[in-house]
């Protein structure tokens, strides 16, 4: 399949206009059955009285809150469509559900790998890539931590690199920092966040210390960091956006001075290297099902919504131009669906 992600810089890109807003979705959970609680205005070309059926969505915990918000709004006008969303991690979703043909759509916080494309094709699954938003992947510390509110990429690599051990102290990173052991909480190896973070911070995908608590649940990371004044963690920006007082976000210095994660800095390209595109991947073969095709069209349409993507969830929306391009390519895939 064409790899549109190859045309997106993994270190600098501009995507949409950022905005801040009120709490609507409080981060990620393990599974969601979209209800009829949204305030959407319908989706796609299908009649609201005609669409029915089930949609199974797996994958990224980072994309989970956005997919949930979109699903709830879609079901406002299409209550006969049952949408089941599981937070399995990007890689876990591809390997265990989507590529074997056991889910219709897989969300991902990094581009699909060539090995995953091959695995899908071996099982007769054809993934179609859709960029749905931009994330400001966020490093967080305990609110009592007043020494590491700004960190360089090199300092982060020292903490999270494969050679970092259980006895590493904050003073090992900076002699002015406390002689206290660093407690780490981060993404599991099945996570696209893990893949992206290790690639841009440690210089190699998968290169990561084993001295940490891995999880797919952002709440677990927050609770771990909250419970230890010497802790550090990382996850997608949405959870921090909706819970800004729970932990402190680290300003990351990639060589041009420290930059705080925000919708504005992710949109402008200032927040490097942790601003990243977010994706969803429907199986082209399943797009022959009208309710699945219409949901995917609706997801693309909503990807340009500042209200949904930025204000409710906490990501940078697509530009309208980008959404139009995604919709055009999706419609072509729908036409080719078996």
N, C-alpha and C positions, 0 to 999 in steps of 0.2 A: 504494500500500500504506500501511497505517497507519504513522506514524512514531513509534514508541515512544520513540526517542531524544529527541524534542522534549520529552518529559516528564522527561528527566534533565538536571539543571543541569550545564552544562559547567564551572562553577567550584566548585560545592559539592554533594556528594552523599554519602550514607552507604551503603555496600554491604558487608555481611558483617563477619566478625570476622577481623582479621589474626592471623598467627602466623609465627614464624620456624622454620626447619628446616634439614636437611642437604641437601647438594648431590645432585641427581639428574639434572638436565638442564643441560648446560653451554651455555646460550644458543642461538643460532640458526645454522642452516646453510642452504645454498641449496636442498636438496631432501631429502625423507625418504620412504622407502617403509616404512610402519609394519610392524614385525616382531611376533613373538610374545613379546617380552621383558617385557611389563608384568605387573602383579600384580593385575589387575582381577578383578571378580567377575561379569562378564557384563554385558549391557546390554539394556534394553527388554524387549519381550514375545516376540521371535522366538526360536525354538529354535536352539541353537548348532550343531546338525547340519544345519540347513536353509538358513542364510544363505550366499549366495555372490554374487560379482560384484565390480566395480571401482568405486571412488569417487575422483574427481579433486578435489583441494582446492588452491586457489591463494590468494594474498593476503598479508596482513600478516606481516612478519618478527617483529613483537611478539607476535602470537597464535601464531606458528609453534611455539614450544616447548610451549605448552599443547595445541594440536591434536595434536602428535606424541605427547605423553604419553597423551592420551585414546585416540588411534588404536592405540597399542601395547597398551593395556589391553583395548580392544575386540577386538583380534585374538587375544588370549589365548583367548577363548571362541569366536571366529569366524574361524578361520585361513583359511577359503576366501574371505574378503573381502579384496581387495587395495586398500589405501589409499595413494594417491600424493599427497604434500603438497609443494607448491612455494612457496618464499618469494619472492614477486614484488613485494611492496609492495601496500598496500591498493588504491590507485588503479590501479596496473599490472595487478593481478589483475582488477578490475572491467572495465577497458577492453579488455584483450588476451585475456582468457580467459572470465570469467564471463558478462558481458553478451553476447558473441557466441555463447554456448552451448557453450563448449569446456571448462568445468569445472562440476562439480555444486554446489560450495560455495565461497564466497569469505570468507576471514577479513579483518577490518578493525579497525584501531586508532582509527577514528573512524566516525561514522555515515555511511551511504551518502548521496551527494549527490543532489539532485533531478535533475540532469543525467544521473547514472548510472542512476537509476531509469528515466528516459525512454529512455535508450539500451538498457537491458535489455528494456523493454517493446516497443521497436521490433523486437527480435529474438525476441519470444515468451518471454522469460525473466521470471519473477516472483520477485523476492527476498523472502525472509521474514527479518526481523531477530530475532536472538537475542543477548541480552547474556550473555556467558560469564564475565566477571571484571572486576576493577578494577585499573588499573595506576598506579604512581607514576612517571611519566615522569621520568628522572633525568639531571641535568647532571653531568658528571664532569670532573675536572682531573687532571693528573699528580700522583703522590704526593709529588713534591718541591715542589709549589706549596703554600706555607703562608700566602699572602696573600689568596686568593680562595675560601676554604673556606665563606664566607657571602657571598651576593650578593642584591641586590634584583632585582625583576622589571625595573625600569628599567635597571639595569646589564646584565642579560642582553639586553634590547632594544637597548642600544647596541652590544653585541658581535655580535648576530645580525641586526639590522635591515638593510634594503636599502641603507642609506647607509654601512655599515661596509666599509672598504676593506682591501686587502692589507697596507697599512702601518700599520694601527691598532695601538697599543701598549697594554699593560696600564695604563700610567701615564695614558693618555687616559681611562680609565674611573675611575681613582682616582689622584690625584697621589702617593699614598704607595706605589703599586705599581710594579714594575720598568719601566724603559724598554726593554722587550723586546716584539717583535712577537708578536701573538696568532696562534696556529695553530689553525684550526677544523676539526673533523671532525663531520659530522652526516648526517642522513637525506636521501636523494635525493628529488626532487620527486614521484616516483611513490608515495611513502610516506605512509601515514596519520599517522605520527608527525610528518612534515614539516608536514602540513596543520594538525594540532592545535597543534603547538609555535608555528608562526607566528601562528595565530589568537590564542592566549592570551598569548603573550609580546610579539609585535610588533603585535598589534591588528588584523591583517588576514591572512586565509589566503593563503599564497603570498608574502607580503612577507618576503624573506630575502636576506641578503648572498650574493653570488656568489663571494666570496673564501673558499671553504671546499672541503673534500674530501667530496663526496657519495657515499653508499653505501647499499645495503640490508643490508649485512652488519655486525652489531654487533661482530664480532671485528675488523674493519678499523678501526672507530672506536676500540676499545680499544687496538689496536696503535699507531695514530697518536698517541693521547694518551700512551701509555706511552713512546713514542719521543721526546717533546719536552717538556721541563719547562715550556714556556710554552703548551701546548696546552689546548684545551677541546673537549668533545663532548657529545652527548646521545643517549639511546636508551631503550627500555623497561626497567623496573626488573628484570626477570627475569635479564638477563645480569649486572647488577651484584650481584644477590642471590646468584647462584651463583659469582661471582668477586670477592668483596668486597675482596681484597687487591691486585687488579690496578691499580685507579685509586681516586681519592678522590671521593666524592659531595659535591656542593655543597648546603648548606642554603639554601633559597630563602625570601626575605622578601617576602611579598605585602602588607606593611603592618602585620602583627601580630607581627613578629619572625621570625628565621630558623627554618625547620622542615626537618629532615632527611627525605629520602624513606625511607619504610618501609611495611610492610604496615599497621602500626597507624595511622600518620598519614594514609595514603590512605583507610583505612576510616573514620576518625573525621571526615574532612573538613578536617583541619588543613592538609594539604599542598596548598595552593592556589597557583597555578592549574593545577598539573601533574598532579593526580590525574584520571584519565579512565576512562570505560567502554570495554571491549573487546567486540567483536562477532564473530559468524559469521553468514553469510547463505547458507542453502541455496536452490536454485531449487525453488520449490513444485512445478513440473511433475515434477521428478526424485524428489519424495517419494512418488510412486506406486510406486517401486522399493523393495521391502521392506527390502533391506539398507541403503539410504541413509536411509530413514525411521528404522530402528532405531539406526543410528549417531548420527543427530541427537538422538534421544531420549536415548541414552546420554551424549552430550556435555552435554546440559542437566542430566541427573542428576548428572554428575560436576562440573558448575560449582559445586555447593554443597559439594564435598568439600574440607575443609581439608587433608587429606593430599596430594591431587593438586595442587590449585590453589596452595595456600600453601607447603606443606612441600617439594614436589618442584620446582615451577616458579618460584614467587616472585611470585604475584599475590594479590589479595584475592578470595576466593571469593564467589559469590552467597550471600545468605541463603537458607535453605530456602524461605521464603515467596516470594522472587523466583524461585527455580528452579521452584517449583510453578506460578507464574503463566506462566513461559516454557513449561513443558511443556504446560499447558492450551492456550496459544495455538498451539504447534507441532502438537499433536494436531488442532486445528481446521484448520490448514493442510494436514495430511496427509489429512484427510477430503475437502478440496476439491481435492486433487491430481488432475490428469488421468491 
